[in-house]
Amino acid sequence: MFTKTKLYSKIKFYLSLIKLLLNQKKQILILVPYIKNISVIIVFLKKFFYVTIDVIHSELTNTQYLKNWIRTKNGENSIIIGTKKSVFLPFLKLGTIILLEEHNLNYKNMKQCRYNIRDIGILRAYKEKIPIILDSETPSLKTLHNILLKKCFYIKINEHDHVIKINNGIINLQKEKTRFGFSLTLIHEITRNYKNKQVLLISNKINFLFFVLKCNTCGSIFKCSICQDYFQLNQYHNVLFCKFCLIKIKKPFFCSNCGCLSLIIINLSIEKIKNIIRDIFPDRLIFFLLNKKKVNKKNFNKNFFDFSISSSCIIFTTEKIVQNYYFPYVSLIGLLCIDNYFFSLKFRNMEYFAQFYFNLIQLTKYKKTQPKILIQTSYLKNTILQELCNKTYDVFANQTLLIRKNFFLPPWSCQIIIYSENIKSEKNIIFLNLIRKILKKKSSKYNISLWFVGPNPAFILKMENIYQLLIQSSSRAKLNKLLNESIEIINVFSISQKVKWFIDIEPY
């Protein structure tokens, strides 16, 4: 584990390591979470090493990928820099694996064959008897847990711990008037104090797109009487909800403007949202970065993923998209709403937000003047938020590990989810109950305690008719053994052929 080290010391260490391995005629694999990281690293390494460096990423053509695959197999390249699938390359003489930003969620493959590249990389290094370096300023709790178990060790360099202090501020939405999610304080900062500077506004996609109630006769949309922002419609509970003022009202039967009964539910379009934001900042140039840029294979350089415009402007984007780029000229970063993390059903979400927050300054490529980060929230007194803003990631991680230990949650235990997909929900329930019954019998035979939740519907975006069964055990090895034995039995039953099912180890 390589962490809390100054950039200069880190570069010096890696250059020495790579030089040593190249002298031994060994290959080096550098894994990165995003294509943008490749463009920076390859330009840097070419300044120091006159060897063949190849890249592997999703934007390569099949011909380019095959060419690099063959060169790797034949040992014709020395350094390979790649994203997820490069961990599966057939190396002739692999010397080490360097996994940058090991905490990053982009390493998790979310297709139906679910796995984490970090775990695959560790397994490959173990099988090939080579070292693997996990590099992160905000290590995952699993890695920190492995350090406690002495499965992983810190690389220590003789220097003081490198702690970066973040220039931040919290805006209390409960005491603020807002316009479409923008507090008056944030609007004032952007229009006055940062008038001639570049501002980056980051929205969570969950808060960005939502349903509203509109009158089909006069066209008016229901708004909160306090902040004048649109009410969000919760169709499950049949209520209108203001996420900023925390006001909840029953869904009305008629229009408050014209009295008509013709009310329709609409999803605010991207263009409508853009126009609303332009109305809030009429005198500013606004860029909406809502999709990933297509990679130009002929012009793939270290600045390709930089937001190259240096003049004063506002950049509006989402948490997922922002991590694909660098913003070297940004002076202010605004997190529009983070409250969904505090009440998420997924207990790991606060860990992921903490890692995202503490790595925000990397988006500016470590510029000398640190950008200010403003956070909007309706829960100013939340203890976790106060920890994040006033303390270091280490303090947050250690306290979270202690809480997880008290409640016997991962990484102190192992969780898996088995998903079943079929148009008929009863078939999903029958299949998952069958698995539950088999695992329960097997666990009593081997005296292994298992904890089950489900079957119940799995709320996965863009996927329907899916049910899930969550299983927790104190031992990952024993749970794997049980699963392997149970799968053989499950496949005998005809129901296993009538549903589409898959397993997610350590779901996030």
C-alpha positions, -999 to 999 in steps of 0.1 A, spaced: 0 0 0 14 33 -11 -3 64 4 2 98 21 34 106 1 44 138 -16 42 138 -53 79 143 -58 88 113 -35 62 92 -52 76 99 -87 111 92 -75 101 59 -60 82 47 -91 111 58 -115 136 38 -94 112 7 -93 106 8 -131 143 12 -138 151 -18 -117 125 -40 -134 135 -29 -169 171 -38 -161 158 -73 -152 140 -75 -186 106 -77 -169 73 -62 -180 53 -37 -159 16 -33 -158 1 0 -146 -36 -1 -140 -56 31 -140 -94 38 -135 -99 62 -164 -84 68 -199 -75 103 -189 -48 89 -165 -32 70 -194 -26 102 -214 -7 118 -185 14 88 -175 25 78 -210 38 113 -218 57 114 -185 73 79 -188 85 86 -223 106 114 -210 126 90 -188 125 56 -205 134 47 -241 114 15 -242 82 3 -259 51 15 -240 17 2 -250 -18 12 -239 -50 -8 -235 -84 8 -231 -120 6 -243 -115 32 -271 -90 11 -290 -101 -5 -323 -101 -43 -324 -70 -42 -346 -51 -20 -322 -61 -41 -292 -50 -73 -310 -17 -58 -320 -9 -48 -284 -22 -81 -271 2 -100 -293 31 -77 -284 25 -83 -247 23 -120 -252 56 -120 -271 73 -97 -246 78 -70 -273 67 -42 -249 81 -32 -215 54 -11 -200 17 -15 -204 -7 12 -191 -43 2 -192 -78 3 -178 -98 -26 -164 -94 -54 -190 -56 -50 -193 -53 -71 -161 -62 -102 -182 -34 -97 -208 -10 -127 -214 23 -113 -202 55 -131 -212 75 -120 -181 54 -98 -158 75 -82 -130 50 -61 -111 15 -46 -111 9 -10 -101 -27 -2 -94 -34 35 -92 -64 49 -72 -71 14 -58 -103 27 -41 -119 38 -73 -154 24 -81 -145 23 -118 -125 -8 -112 -157 -27 -104 -172 -44 -134 -210 -39 -132 -220 -61 -161 -235 -95 -152 -201 -110 -147 -193 -89 -116 -158 -86 -102 -133 -60 -89 -101 -54 -109 -83 -47 -76 -91 -83 -64 -82 -98 -98 -49 -79 -98 -41 -92 -63 -50 -127 -73 -28 -125 -104 1 -112 -85 -2 -140 -59 -4 -167 -87 26 -152 -105 45 -146 -73 52 -109 -80 45 -78 -60 15 -56 -65 14 -19 -54 -19 -5 -44 -17 33 -47 -43 57 -32 -45 88 -11 -78 75 2 -74 37 5 -106 16 5 -117 2 39 -111 -33 26 -74 -25 19 -70 -8 53 -86 -39 69 -61 -61 51 -33 -40 65 -46 -47 100 -46 -84 92 -10 -81 78 -21 -93 44 -9 -59 30 19 -36 41 26 1 38 55 13 16 71 39 39 94 67 27 114 87 52 93 119 53 65 134 73 30 122 64 17 142 35 -17 156 46 -35 180 21 -58 205 38 -89 212 18 -103 248 16 -140 241 21 -172 257 33 -207 243 41 -239 260 30 -270 252 52 -299 248 28 -324 249 57 -316 285 63 -311 295 27 -334 305 -1 -327 285 -32 -333 287 -70 -335 253 -86 -311 238 -61 -287 268 -60 -285 286 -27 -283 324 -27 -249 321 -10 -236 300 -38 -251 322 -65 -235 353 -47 -201 336 -46 -202 327 -83 -215 361 -95 -195 383 -72 -163 367 -57 -157 344 -86 -170 366 -114 -138 365 -134 -128 329 -125 -137 294 -135 -164 276 -115 -171 238 -115 -206 228 -103 -211 191 -96 -246 175 -93 -255 140 -83 -274 124 -112 -301 113 -87 -308 149 -78 -304 161 -114 -332 143 -131 -366 139 -115 -403 138 -121 -426 169 -116 -463 175 -117 -475 198 -145 -509 212 -155 -518 201 -190 -540 231 -195 -520 261 -184 -486 245 -183 -476 255 -148 -454 232 -127 -460 228 -90 -434 247 -69 -424 249 -33 -440 280 -17 -408 288 3 -379 284 -21 -399 284 -54 -380 253 -67 -400 225 -84 -416 199 -62 -403 164 -69 -430 138 -74 -426 106 -54 -450 82 -73 -446 54 -48 -460 74 -19 -480 98 -41 -466 129 -26 -448 161 -37 -415 167 -20 -391 197 -18 -356 183 -12 -342 217 -1 -369 228 23 -378 192 33 -415 200 28 -439 171 19 -475 175 7 -501 151 -7 -503 150 -45 -530 175 -54 -560 167 -76 -563 201 -94 -540 229 -106 -535 257 -80 -531 282 -109 -562 275 -131 -582 250 -112 -582 223 -139 -581 186 -131 -558 177 -160 -525 171 -142 -497 151 -159 -464 137 -147 -433 147 -167 -396 142 -164 -377 175 -167 -357 173 -200 -320 181 -201 -327 212 -223 -353 226 -198 -328 222 -169 -301 239 -190 -324 269 -197 -333 272 -160 -296 273 -151 -289 299 -178 -316 321 -163 -299 319 -129 -266 330 -143 -276 352 -173 -242 370 -177 -220 340 -175 -207 316 -201 -220 281 -192 -207 247 -204 -228 215 -197 -205 185 -195 -230 157 -193 -215 131 -216 -180 116 -220 -160 130 -249 -152 106 -277 -115 98 -278 -97 111 -309 -72 83 -315 -51 104 -338 -47 132 -312 -43 113 -280 -20 135 -258 -16 144 -222 -39 175 -226 -67 157 -244 -88 152 -213 -82 188 -200 -109 213 -200 -88 236 -221 -108 269 -219 -89 291 -194 -114 321 -195 -141 328 -169 -170 303 -172 -193 279 -153 -189 242 -159 -220 221 -150 -215 184 -147 -223 152 -127 -203 132 -102 -198 103 -127 -188 124 -157 -165 148 -138 -140 121 -130 -132 115 -166 -115 149 -171 -91 175 -156 -100 211 -148 -67 230 -144 -82 265 -144 -110 259 -118 -110 282 -87 -143 271 -71 -160 237 -69 -196 235 -58 -213 203 -47 -249 210 -52 -265 184 -30 -249 155 -11 -278 145 12 -286 114 -7 -254 98 7 -266 103 43 -298 83 38 -287 58 12 -298 21 17 -262 12 7 -240 15 38 -208 18 17 -220 50 0 -205 74 27 -171 57 21 -174 63 -16 -184 99 -11 -155 105 13 -131 92 -13 -146 113 -40 -145 144 -18 -109 141 -7 -98 134 -43 -116 165 -57 -84 186 -58 -68 160 -82 -93 173 -108 -72 204 -110 -39 185 -116 -25 197 -83 -24 234 -93 -5 256 -68 -36 276 -57 -61 251 -43 -97 256 -54 -123 263 -27 -150 236 -23 -185 247 -12 -209 220 -1 -247 224 0 -266 203 25 -298 204 46 -280 184 74 -253 207 86 -250 190 120 -244 155 104 -214 141 123 -199 123 93 -201 155 73 -184 175 101 -156 148 102 -151 150 65 -148 188 64 -128 193 96 -106 162 98 -85 139 75 -96 108 55 -76 87 80 -98 98 109 -130 91 89 -117 57 78 -106 45 112 -140 56 128 -160 40 100 -140 7 104 -148 7 141 -185 13 134 -185 -15 108 -167 -38 133 -194 -31 160 -222 -40 135 -202 -69 119 -204 -53 85 -178 -57 57 -148 -57 56 -152 -76 90 -176 -100 73 -183 -110 37 -215 -102 17 -227 -115 -16 -259 -108 -36 -275 -134 -59 -297 -117 -86 -324 -134 -105 -341 -119 -136 -374 -131 -151 -405 -112 -163 -426 -133 -139 -416 -122 -104 -429 -155 -88 -402 -174 -107 -375 -151 -93 -388 -157 -58 -390 -195 -62 -355 -196 -75 -339 -175 -48 -359 -193 -21 -345 -225 -34 -309 -212 -32 -317 -200 3 -330 -234 14 -300 -252 -1 -275 -228 15 -292 -231 49 -290 -269 48 -254 -268 37 -244 -243 64 -259 -264 92 -239 -294 79 -206 -274 81 -216 -254 112 -214 -221 93 -237 -192 104 -253 -173 75 -275 -143 75 -301 -138 48 -320 -108 35 -346 -115 8 -357 -124 -17 -369 -89 -25 -370 -66 -56 -336 -52 -66 -339 -15 -75 -313 -13 -103 -314 17 -127 -324 8 -163 -331 -28 -152 -365 -43 -144 -379 -76 -132 -349 -84 -110 -350 -99 -75 -321 -103 -51 -310 -124 -21 -283 -110 2 -261 -134 21 -236 -125 48 -210 -147 65 -181 -143 88 -158 -162 65 -153 -155 28 -135 -188 22 -163 -209 38 -190 -189 20 -172 -196 -13 -170 -233 -6 -207 -234 3 -216 -215 -29 -196 -238 -52 -212 -269 -37 -247 -253 -38 -244 -242 -74 -239 -278 -86 -272 -288 -68 -291 -257 -80 -283 -265 -117 -301 -298 -113 -334 -280 -108 -353 -268 -139 -361 -234 -124 -324 -225 -128 -328 -227 -165 -359 -205 -165 -343 -174 -149 -312 -154 -157 -291 -153 -126 -257 -140 -115 -237 -134 -83 -221 -102 -71 -193 -107 -46 -189 -78 -22 -216 -56 -38 -214 -18 -35 
